[in-house]
Amino acid sequence: MQTITTKYFGPGNRRGARIRAAHTAGAHTVTLPWDHEYDAETNHRRAAVALAVKLGWDGEWIGGCLNARQNVYVLVSGAMIDGFRVDPPRVPAAPKGWDVVETSHD
C-alpha cells in the first residue's frame, strides 16, 4: 500500500510558504510553492498529485487531515487492502413497558 503525507511550511526569511509531499518512507519528496489562489485542501492535494505522478502511482486515492499542517493520502485502487470497518454501536431497545417518545429538533 502506498501513502503520501503532505506538510505545510510557512514563509521564512529566504522562501515563501510552501507545501511538501513525501512518500511515507521519506525517500521521495516534491515541494511546491503555496498557491494563494487555492484553499489549503487543494494545495495539499496538488502536492500529493505531483508526487504520485513523479513516482508513477496512478489510481484512486483517499485522503484526510492529520492536523492543522498535515494531510495523508492512501492509494486504494489496485492494492491489496488490509483494512477494517467499524460499525456504530446498537442502541438497546427500551425495556418492556417503557414508552418511547420521538422528538424533532427543527
Rosetta constraint file for C-alpha pairs under 8 A:
AtomPair CA 1 CA 74 HARMONIC 7.46 0.50
AtomPair CA 1 CA 75 HARMONIC 6.57 0.50
AtomPair CA 1 CA 76 HARMONIC 7.59 0.50
AtomPair CA 1 CA 79 HARMONIC 6.14 0.50
AtomPair CA 1 CA 80 HARMONIC 7.17 0.50
AtomPair CA 1 CA 81 HARMONIC 7.34 0.50
AtomPair CA 2 CA 23 HARMONIC 7.71 0.50
AtomPair CA 2 CA 24 HARMONIC 7.77 0.50
AtomPair CA 2 CA 74 HARMONIC 6.06 0.50
AtomPair CA 2 CA 75 HARMONIC 5.51 0.50
AtomPair CA 3 CA 23 HARMONIC 6.14 0.50
AtomPair CA 3 CA 24 HARMONIC 5.70 0.50
AtomPair CA 3 CA 72 HARMONIC 7.05 0.50
AtomPair CA 3 CA 73 HARMONIC 5.58 0.50
AtomPair CA 3 CA 74 HARMONIC 4.54 0.50
AtomPair CA 3 CA 75 HARMONIC 6.28 0.50
AtomPair CA 4 CA 21 HARMONIC 6.45 0.50
AtomPair CA 4 CA 22 HARMONIC 5.53 0.50
AtomPair CA 4 CA 23 HARMONIC 4.71 0.50
AtomPair CA 4 CA 24 HARMONIC 5.59 0.50
AtomPair CA 4 CA 48 HARMONIC 6.40 0.50
AtomPair CA 4 CA 51 HARMONIC 7.98 0.50
AtomPair CA 4 CA 72 HARMONIC 5.74 0.50
AtomPair CA 4 CA 73 HARMONIC 5.16 0.50
AtomPair CA 4 CA 74 HARMONIC 6.61 0.50
AtomPair CA 5 CA 21 HARMONIC 5.63 0.50
AtomPair CA 5 CA 22 HARMONIC 5.37 0.50
AtomPair CA 5 CA 23 HARMONIC 6.52 0.50
AtomPair CA 5 CA 24 HARMONIC 6.28 0.50
AtomPair CA 5 CA 48 HARMONIC 7.46 0.50
AtomPair CA 5 CA 70 HARMONIC 6.93 0.50
AtomPair CA 5 CA 71 HARMONIC 5.75 0.50
AtomPair CA 5 CA 72 HARMONIC 4.41 0.50
AtomPair CA 5 CA 73 HARMONIC 6.36 0.50
AtomPair CA 6 CA 19 HARMONIC 6.72 0.50
AtomPair CA 6 CA 20 HARMONIC 5.43 0.50
AtomPair CA 6 CA 21 HARMONIC 4.23 0.50
AtomPair CA 6 CA 22 HARMONIC 6.31 0.50
AtomPair CA 6 CA 44 HARMONIC 6.01 0.50
AtomPair CA 6 CA 47 HARMONIC 7.01 0.50
AtomPair CA 6 CA 48 HARMONIC 6.59 0.50
AtomPair CA 6 CA 70 HARMONIC 5.43 0.50
AtomPair CA 6 CA 71 HARMONIC 5.21 0.50
AtomPair CA 6 CA 72 HARMONIC 6.28 0.50
AtomPair CA 7 CA 19 HARMONIC 5.54 0.50
AtomPair CA 7 CA 20 HARMONIC 5.30 0.50
AtomPair CA 7 CA 21 HARMONIC 6.55 0.50
AtomPair CA 7 CA 44 HARMONIC 7.51 0.50
AtomPair CA 7 CA 69 HARMONIC 5.53 0.50
AtomPair CA 7 CA 70 HARMONIC 4.47 0.50
AtomPair CA 7 CA 71 HARMONIC 6.73 0.50
AtomPair CA 8 CA 17 HARMONIC 7.55 0.50
AtomPair CA 8 CA 18 HARMONIC 6.07 0.50
AtomPair CA 8 CA 19 HARMONIC 4.51 0.50
AtomPair CA 8 CA 20 HARMONIC 6.60 0.50
AtomPair CA 8 CA 44 HARMONIC 7.91 0.50
AtomPair CA 8 CA 69 HARMONIC 5.10 0.50
AtomPair CA 8 CA 70 HARMONIC 6.49 0.50
AtomPair CA 9 CA 17 HARMONIC 5.69 0.50
AtomPair CA 9 CA 18 HARMONIC 5.32 0.50
AtomPair CA 9 CA 19 HARMONIC 5.91 0.50
AtomPair CA 9 CA 20 HARMONIC 7.74 0.50
AtomPair CA 9 CA 69 HARMONIC 7.82 0.50
AtomPair CA 10 CA 16 HARMONIC 6.97 0.50
AtomPair CA 10 CA 17 HARMONIC 4.43 0.50
AtomPair CA 10 CA 18 HARMONIC 6.58 0.50
AtomPair CA 11 CA 15 HARMONIC 5.87 0.50
AtomPair CA 11 CA 16 HARMONIC 4.16 0.50
AtomPair CA 11 CA 17 HARMONIC 4.08 0.50
AtomPair CA 11 CA 18 HARMONIC 7.34 0.50
AtomPair CA 12 CA 16 HARMONIC 6.14 0.50
AtomPair CA 12 CA 17 HARMONIC 7.43 0.50
AtomPair CA 16 CA 33 HARMONIC 7.10 0.50
AtomPair CA 16 CA 34 HARMONIC 7.62 0.50
AtomPair CA 17 CA 33 HARMONIC 6.22 0.50
AtomPair CA 17 CA 34 HARMONIC 5.32 0.50
AtomPair CA 18 CA 31 HARMONIC 6.78 0.50
AtomPair CA 18 CA 32 HARMONIC 5.64 0.50
AtomPair CA 18 CA 33 HARMONIC 4.23 0.50
AtomPair CA 18 CA 34 HARMONIC 4.44 0.50
AtomPair CA 19 CA 31 HARMONIC 5.64 0.50
AtomPair CA 19 CA 32 HARMONIC 5.45 0.50
AtomPair CA 19 CA 33 HARMONIC 6.32 0.50
AtomPair CA 19 CA 34 HARMONIC 6.13 0.50
AtomPair CA 19 CA 43 HARMONIC 7.34 0.50
AtomPair CA 19 CA 44 HARMONIC 6.85 0.50
AtomPair CA 19 CA 47 HARMONIC 6.74 0.50
AtomPair CA 20 CA 29 HARMONIC 6.77 0.50
AtomPair CA 20 CA 30 HARMONIC 5.65 0.50
AtomPair CA 20 CA 31 HARMONIC 4.24 0.50
AtomPair CA 20 CA 32 HARMONIC 6.43 0.50
AtomPair CA 20 CA 47 HARMONIC 6.58 0.50
AtomPair CA 21 CA 29 HARMONIC 5.47 0.50
AtomPair CA 21 CA 30 HARMONIC 5.25 0.50
AtomPair CA 21 CA 31 HARMONIC 6.32 0.50
AtomPair CA 21 CA 44 HARMONIC 7.88 0.50
AtomPair CA 21 CA 47 HARMONIC 5.52 0.50
AtomPair CA 21 CA 48 HARMONIC 5.51 0.50
AtomPair CA 21 CA 51 HARMONIC 6.40 0.50
AtomPair CA 22 CA 26 HARMONIC 5.57 0.50
AtomPair CA 22 CA 27 HARMONIC 7.51 0.50
AtomPair CA 22 CA 28 HARMONIC 5.81 0.50
AtomPair CA 22 CA 29 HARMONIC 4.33 0.50
AtomPair CA 22 CA 30 HARMONIC 6.64 0.50
AtomPair CA 22 CA 48 HARMONIC 7.94 0.50
AtomPair CA 22 CA 51 HARMONIC 7.32 0.50
AtomPair CA 23 CA 27 HARMONIC 6.45 0.50
AtomPair CA 23 CA 28 HARMONIC 5.57 0.50
AtomPair CA 23 CA 29 HARMONIC 6.49 0.50
AtomPair CA 23 CA 51 HARMONIC 7.89 0.50
AtomPair CA 28 CA 51 HARMONIC 7.92 0.50
AtomPair CA 29 CA 51 HARMONIC 6.67 0.50
AtomPair CA 30 CA 47 HARMONIC 6.89 0.50
AtomPair CA 30 CA 50 HARMONIC 6.99 0.50
AtomPair CA 30 CA 51 HARMONIC 5.70 0.50
AtomPair CA 31 CA 47 HARMONIC 7.03 0.50
AtomPair CA 32 CA 47 HARMONIC 6.38 0.50
AtomPair CA 34 CA 43 HARMONIC 6.66 0.50
AtomPair CA 35 CA 43 HARMONIC 6.72 0.50
AtomPair CA 38 CA 42 HARMONIC 5.92 0.50
AtomPair CA 38 CA 43 HARMONIC 6.26 0.50
AtomPair CA 39 CA 43 HARMONIC 6.34 0.50
AtomPair CA 40 CA 44 HARMONIC 6.24 0.50
AtomPair CA 41 CA 45 HARMONIC 6.19 0.50
AtomPair CA 42 CA 46 HARMONIC 6.02 0.50
AtomPair CA 43 CA 47 HARMONIC 6.40 0.50
AtomPair CA 44 CA 48 HARMONIC 6.32 0.50
AtomPair CA 44 CA 71 HARMONIC 6.88 0.50
AtomPair CA 45 CA 49 HARMONIC 6.08 0.50
AtomPair CA 46 CA 50 HARMONIC 6.15 0.50
AtomPair CA 47 CA 51 HARMONIC 6.40 0.50
AtomPair CA 48 CA 52 HARMONIC 6.17 0.50
AtomPair CA 48 CA 73 HARMONIC 7.40 0.50
AtomPair CA 49 CA 53 HARMONIC 6.06 0.50
AtomPair CA 50 CA 54 HARMONIC 6.18 0.50
AtomPair CA 51 CA 55 HARMONIC 6.18 0.50
AtomPair CA 52 CA 56 HARMONIC 5.95 0.50
AtomPair CA 52 CA 57 HARMONIC 4.95 0.50
AtomPair CA 52 CA 58 HARMONIC 6.88 0.50
AtomPair CA 53 CA 57 HARMONIC 6.15 0.50
AtomPair CA 53 CA 58 HARMONIC 7.13 0.50
AtomPair CA 59 CA 75 HARMONIC 6.76 0.50
AtomPair CA 59 CA 76 HARMONIC 7.41 0.50
AtomPair CA 59 CA 77 HARMONIC 5.47 0.50
AtomPair CA 59 CA 78 HARMONIC 7.19 0.50
AtomPair CA 60 CA 75 HARMONIC 5.93 0.50
AtomPair CA 60 CA 76 HARMONIC 5.79 0.50
AtomPair CA 60 CA 77 HARMONIC 5.15 0.50
AtomPair CA 61 CA 73 HARMONIC 6.25 0.50
AtomPair CA 61 CA 74 HARMONIC 5.37 0.50
AtomPair CA 61 CA 75 HARMONIC 4.43 0.50
AtomPair CA 61 CA 76 HARMONIC 5.66 0.50
AtomPair CA 61 CA 77 HARMONIC 7.28 0.50
AtomPair CA 62 CA 73 HARMONIC 5.47 0.50
AtomPair CA 62 CA 74 HARMONIC 5.43 0.50
AtomPair CA 62 CA 75 HARMONIC 6.70 0.50
AtomPair CA 62 CA 76 HARMONIC 7.07 0.50
AtomPair CA 63 CA 71 HARMONIC 6.93 0.50
AtomPair CA 63 CA 72 HARMONIC 5.42 0.50
AtomPair CA 63 CA 73 HARMONIC 4.03 0.50
AtomPair CA 63 CA 74 HARMONIC 6.22 0.50
AtomPair CA 64 CA 71 HARMONIC 5.52 0.50
AtomPair CA 64 CA 72 HARMONIC 5.68 0.50
AtomPair CA 64 CA 73 HARMONIC 6.67 0.50
AtomPair CA 65 CA 70 HARMONIC 6.11 0.50
AtomPair CA 65 CA 71 HARMONIC 4.26 0.50
AtomPair CA 65 CA 72 HARMONIC 6.43 0.50
AtomPair CA 66 CA 70 HARMONIC 5.32 0.50
AtomPair CA 66 CA 71 HARMONIC 5.10 0.50
AtomPair CA 66 CA 72 HARMONIC 6.59 0.50
AtomPair CA 67 CA 71 HARMONIC 7.10 0.50
AtomPair CA 75 CA 79 HARMONIC 7.33 0.50
AtomPair CA 76 CA 81 HARMONIC 7.08 0.50
AtomPair CA 94 CA 98 HARMONIC 6.25 0.50
AtomPair CA 94 CA 99 HARMONIC 7.78 0.50
AtomPair CA 94 CA 100 HARMONIC 7.11 0.50
